[in-house]
Amino acid sequence: MITATREDYLRAIYRLEEKRGRLIKAVELANELHLAKSTVSERLRELACAKLVNPQYSTLSLTARGRTLARTLTYKHRII
């Protein structure tokens, strides 16, 4: 099940990747969401366990499933 918090994280990662055109860092995500890096790290572990995010050293990216979900959520939010 996808929670509202997970939706927020997926959409933020998706937007940052699109805006920057590269992999993003957890620090950038924390700044975007106005949260502490430790909080973001905990949530990223959960997203990785759900196979929605690929953490790679100091960067992260969405999996194919995560990207599809994030794209769908972003589209729905733009329509609303």
Residue, then its C-alpha position, 0 to 999 in steps of 0.5 A: m500500500i502506498t501512503a501519502t508520505r510515500e507519495d510525497y517522497l516519490r513525487a519529490i524525487y521524480r520532480l528533482e530528477e526531471k528538473r536536474g536531469r541526473l541522479i539526486k542526493a538524499v540531501e537534495l531531497a531533504n532540502e526539497l521536503h524541508l526535513a532532516k536528512s535522518t528522517v529522509s534516510e529512514r523513509l528512503r530505506e522503506l522505499a528501497c524495501a518496497k522496491l520503489v527506489n534504488p539507493q546507490y552510494s550517495t545518490l538515489s533513483l527511482t526504479a521502473r515501478g517507482r517512476t511509473l507510480a510517481r509519474t501517475l501521481t504527478y499527473k493526477h495532482r496536476i489535473i486536480 
